[in-house]
């Protein structure tokens, strides 16, 4: 476990030592796909839970326009 902590500390030091633009690009190349992947997994998981609960159907509402009497 100590080796992982040392590796992570070294990575943080290397990243924080980079200039701003390469730092930003590197973080975005890692963060954007990771965030998209997490959001996709949460979307699928929520859809399955809602389907199991029977809450995945859209309620049909009557077409009522303002001013119609």
C-alpha positions as CSV (number, residue, x, y, z in Angstrom):
1,X,0.0,0.0,0.0
2,X,2.9,2.3,0.7
3,X,4.2,1.9,-2.8
4,X,0.9,3.0,-4.2
5,X,0.9,6.1,-2.0
6,X,4.5,7.0,-3.1
7,X,3.5,6.5,-6.7
8,X,0.5,8.8,-6.3
9,X,2.5,11.4,-4.5
10,X,5.1,11.4,-7.3
11,X,2.3,11.7,-9.9
12,X,0.8,14.6,-8.1
13,X,4.2,16.4,-7.8
14,X,4.9,15.8,-11.5
15,X,1.4,17.1,-12.5
16,X,1.6,20.1,-10.3
17,X,5.0,21.0,-11.7
18,X,3.7,21.2,-15.2
19,X,2.7,24.6,-16.8
20,X,-1.0,25.4,-16.7
21,X,-1.9,24.5,-20.3
22,X,-0.4,21.0,-20.3
23,X,-1.8,20.5,-16.8
24,X,-5.3,21.4,-18.1
25,X,-5.0,19.3,-21.2
26,X,-3.9,16.2,-19.3
27,X,-6.6,16.6,-16.7
28,X,-9.3,17.1,-19.3
29,X,-8.1,14.0,-21.3
30,X,-8.5,11.9,-18.2
31,X,-11.4,13.7,-16.5
32,X,-13.9,14.1,-19.4
33,X,-13.9,10.4,-20.4
34,X,-14.1,9.3,-16.8
35,X,-17.0,11.6,-16.0
36,X,-18.8,10.6,-19.2
37,X,-18.3,6.9,-18.3
38,X,-19.6,7.4,-14.7
39,X,-22.6,9.4,-16.0
40,X,-23.4,6.6,-18.5
41,X,-23.2,3.9,-15.9
42,X,-25.5,5.9,-13.5
43,X,-28.0,6.5,-16.3
44,X,-28.2,2.8,-17.1
45,X,-28.4,1.8,-13.4
46,X,-31.2,4.3,-12.7
47,X,-33.1,3.2,-15.8
48,X,-33.0,-0.4,-14.6
49,X,-34.0,0.5,-11.1
50,X,-36.9,2.6,-12.4
51,X,-38.0,-0.2,-14.7
52,X,-38.0,-2.7,-11.8
53,X,-40.2,-0.3,-9.8
54,X,-42.5,0.2,-12.8
55,X,-41.8,3.9,-12.8
56,X,-40.3,4.0,-16.3
57,X,-43.6,4.7,-18.1
58,X,-44.5,8.3,-19.2
59,X,-47.9,9.5,-18.0
60,X,-50.2,10.5,-20.8
61,X,-51.8,13.9,-20.2
62,X,-54.7,15.5,-21.9
63,X,-53.9,18.2,-24.5
64,X,-55.3,21.3,-22.9
65,X,-54.4,24.7,-24.4
66,X,-54.7,28.0,-22.5
67,X,-57.9,29.8,-23.6
68,X,-59.9,26.8,-24.7
69,X,-63.2,26.5,-22.9
